[in-house]
Structures are given as structure tokens and as C-alpha cells.
């Protein structure tokens, strides 16, 4: 759950907020973090494919 704590801190929350969450709430935050990471990866893949097509690499 350290990554979940770091995620919340980077979002502007204090450490106390993380420790006040229930286990279920921490799981929700973790799943949101994973979904955001997957979304960012999809955006990067689209950008890379676009640049590759512009440069004529694929």
C-alpha cells in the first residue's frame, strides 16, 4: 500500500488522510491509481503511434 500512500500524497493529501482511510477505501484508491496508470499508458501508445506514422516509421 506504499504506492497508494505516495499516490495520495502526490495528489495533495497529507499522510494522515491515508492512515485515516479504511482498508476498503484504500483498495478503491489503489484501483483508481491503476486505472489512471493504464489510461496514461494508452495515451502514450497513441502518441508514439502518431509520431511513428508522421516520421514514416510504421
Secondary structure, 3 states (H helix, E strand, C coil): CHHHHHHHHHCCCCHHHHHHCCHHHHHHHHHHHHHHHHHHHHHHHHHHHHHHHHHCCC
